[in-house]
Amino acid sequence: MKIRGIMRVVARGIGLIILFVVMLELCARIDDSLTWGAPFWGHYSYALLSTTDVLGPHSRFGASFENWCINSYGFRGPEITMEKPAGVVRVLVIGASETFGLYESPGKGFPAQMQHMLDVARPGRYQVLNAALVGMTLPRFIHYFHVWLWRFDPDIVVYYPTPASYLHREAPERKTVTRTGPPKKLPETIRLVRKTKTVLQRFIPASIMKWLRQRRIAWVLAGHERRYKSGWMWQHAPAERVGLFKEHLTALIKEVRASGARFVLATHANRFPADRKAWSETDEMMMAGWRRFVPRATGKCLLDMEHETNRVVVELGERLGVPVVDVATAVPSKPENFAHFTDRGAEIVAKALTTEILMLR
């Protein structure tokens, strides 16, 4: 009887825990429905925003998740017509997460702020299309522009680069993955997990977050060290990856120019002061967070890659006659300007790019 009694207590406890978790999950779904208009059942995560089909990887047409909304042609922003309105200058902005906008308030990503600034300067004259996608590489943009984006007849194409994408274990390739057939059905998600992570990230001290990220990096590196020879880690920007960035960027410029559009380049900005002694605890945590995506690169390598690719951008601009906006200099290396970008950081970027666009004839 004693054992049976203990088993009943344990079973009751497990049942109560399961019921508690189920209730929390239901509350998370109700919160999503009331806050974001999300469906109560079915998949609901950031994965809704992207897909891969015959166009290659791109934003999913008509998708939405929380405050991110994609229009029916795959641009982040309001609905448009495919045909360019008469007398309008279309500005197509391409890039990865910093261009797409992750941490800014709604309508405060730099492409959206560019639209506002252009409207103030010359009402009704410009239309800004944000074609960015988180994780999008240069070769994929070349393909996407070739098969889709050119159809919108852009007058100006602005590219904000992502140098760190060239420090992954596998370099970006010119061959773009495409898929045919119906889109892959996304599985049901446990929304409580995502909300729990969000809450923890807000309240866990920076020092603990840094430690957790460093442990993850160490674990990833240990696995690679068992597979690769010594010297696998990059201490400086690898010349072959810098060269590949230059090759791909040159190809993108040629692809865009072949469509008749003007091209505008930007250098890449980051939050880290040049003097490592001036770094704060938060800076150290952010660098640890950055490195977990490219564990082969040291912090020194990441910053060296920024310097080298920005140099390539300037040199290509001069050689090919492409305007270059020095965003790296325009945006001060201060925490208030960077998450990826904060609202304030995005405003500075938008102002610098808008100034250049208004000067183009």
DATA-V225751 format. One record per backbone hydrogen bond with DSSP energy under -0.5 kcal/mol. NH is the residue of the N-H (numbers start at 0). CO is the residue of the C=O. E is the energy in kcal/mol with one decimal. If there is no record, write none. Layout:
nh->{NH;NH}
co->{CO;CO}
e->{E;E}
This chain:
nh->{4;5;6;7;8;9;10;11;12;13;14;15;16;17;18;19;20;21;22;23;24;25;26;27;28;29;30;31;32;33;34;35;36;36;37;47;48;49;50;52;55;57;59;61;62;64;67;68;69;70;73;75;76;76;87;88;89;90;91;91;92;92;93;93;95;98;99;100;107;112;113;114;115;116;117;118;119;120;121;124;125;126;128;129;130;130;132;135;140;141;142;143;144;145;146;147;148;149;150;151;152;154;155;156;157;158;159;159;160;160;164;165;166;167;170;178;190;192;193;194;195;196;197;198;199;200;201;202;203;208;209;210;211;212;213;214;215;216;217;218;219;220;221;222;223;224;225;226;226;227;231;233;234;240;241;242;243;244;245;246;247;248;249;250;251;252;253;254;255;256;257;258;258;259;260;261;263;264;265;266;272;275;277;278;283;284;285;286;287;288;289;290;291;292;293;293;296;297;301;302;303;304;305;306;307;308;309;310;311;312;313;314;315;316;317;318;319;320;321;322;324;325;326;328;329;330;331;333;336;337;341;345;346;347;348;349;350;351;352;353;354;355;356;357;358;358;359;359}
co->{0;1;2;3;4;5;6;7;8;9;10;11;12;13;14;15;16;17;18;19;20;21;22;23;24;25;26;27;28;29;30;31;31;32;31;44;45;46;57;55;52;50;48;70;59;67;64;66;62;74;70;129;68;74;84;124;87;126;89;155;90;128;91;157;159;95;95;96;104;108;109;110;111;112;113;114;115;116;117;121;121;88;90;127;92;128;94;132;136;137;138;139;140;141;142;143;143;144;147;148;149;89;89;261;91;263;93;157;158;265;161;162;163;164;168;52;188;189;189;190;191;192;193;194;195;196;197;198;199;204;205;206;207;208;209;210;211;212;213;214;215;216;217;218;219;220;221;222;223;223;228;295;232;237;237;238;239;240;241;242;243;244;245;246;247;248;249;250;251;252;253;254;255;256;255;154;156;322;158;324;270;273;274;275;279;280;281;282;283;284;285;286;287;289;289;290;293;233;297;298;299;300;301;302;303;304;305;306;307;308;309;310;311;312;313;314;315;316;316;262;264;323;324;325;325;326;329;331;333;334;336;341;342;343;344;345;346;347;348;349;350;351;352;353;354;355;355;356}
e->{-2.8;-2.4;-2.6;-2.4;-2.1;-2.7;-2.9;-2.6;-2.5;-2.7;-2.5;-2.4;-2.2;-2.6;-2.6;-2.5;-2.5;-2.7;-2.3;-2.2;-2.4;-2.4;-2.3;-2.4;-2.0;-2.4;-2.6;-2.2;-2.3;-2.6;-2.8;-2.4;-0.6;-1.0;-1.6;-1.8;-1.9;-1.2;-2.5;-1.4;-2.1;-2.5;-2.4;-2.3;-1.9;-2.5;-2.5;-0.6;-3.2;-3.1;-1.9;-2.4;-1.0;-0.8;-1.7;-3.1;-0.6;-3.1;-0.6;-3.0;-0.6;-3.1;-0.5;-3.0;-0.5;-0.8;-2.7;-2.8;-2.3;-2.4;-2.1;-1.9;-1.8;-2.5;-2.8;-2.2;-2.0;-2.2;-3.3;-2.1;-0.5;-2.3;-2.9;-0.5;-2.4;-0.9;-1.8;-2.2;-1.9;-2.2;-1.9;-2.8;-2.9;-2.0;-2.2;-2.0;-1.9;-1.8;-1.6;-1.8;-1.9;-2.0;-2.1;-2.8;-3.1;-2.4;-2.1;-0.5;-0.6;-0.6;-1.6;-2.1;-2.1;-0.6;-0.5;-0.9;-0.9;-1.0;-0.7;-2.0;-2.3;-2.2;-2.0;-2.1;-2.5;-2.4;-1.1;-1.3;-2.6;-2.2;-2.6;-2.0;-2.7;-2.3;-2.5;-2.3;-1.8;-2.4;-2.6;-2.1;-2.4;-2.9;-2.2;-1.6;-1.8;-2.8;-1.1;-0.5;-1.1;-2.7;-0.8;-3.0;-0.6;-0.7;-2.1;-2.5;-1.7;-2.2;-2.1;-2.3;-2.7;-2.6;-2.2;-1.9;-2.2;-2.3;-2.1;-2.3;-2.6;-2.5;-2.0;-0.6;-1.2;-1.5;-1.4;-3.1;-2.8;-2.8;-1.1;-2.0;-0.5;-0.7;-2.0;-1.6;-2.1;-2.1;-2.7;-2.4;-2.1;-2.3;-2.2;-2.6;-1.1;-1.3;-0.6;-0.6;-2.1;-2.0;-2.3;-2.0;-2.1;-2.6;-1.7;-2.0;-2.7;-2.6;-2.1;-1.8;-2.0;-2.5;-2.2;-2.5;-3.0;-2.3;-2.2;-2.5;-3.0;-0.9;-1.8;-0.7;-2.9;-0.6;-2.1;-0.6;-1.9;-2.4;-0.8;-2.3;-2.1;-1.3;-1.3;-2.8;-1.8;-1.8;-2.1;-2.8;-2.3;-2.2;-2.5;-2.8;-2.2;-1.4;-2.5;-2.5;-0.8;-0.7;-0.8;-0.9}
